[in-house]
Amino acid sequence: MNNYLIVTTTDSTGTYIDYIKLNYVESFSISVNGERINVNMRSGRQHYISKKFSTCEQNNQNVSWEELPRIICNG
């Protein structure tokens, strides 16, 4: 299984693509209103995944917002 999560974020400043290596996720949290996920990496870097502005892909398939916590948790 692919151990990367590809996050594409498009907002008013442009389009950004992040590759999150799931084996190196230290922790993650979901905002109170469920609109954003913060992923903390072992290296100290943080990734922000927004429900409104981001799309996620793993193994060339789109990942639904509801499945993201399970995928991040199971790495």
Secondary structure, DSSP 8 states (H G I E B T S, - for coil): ---EEEEEEEETTEEEEEEEEGGGEEEEEE-TTSSEEEEEETTS-EEEEETTTEEEEETTEEE-GGGHHHHHHH-
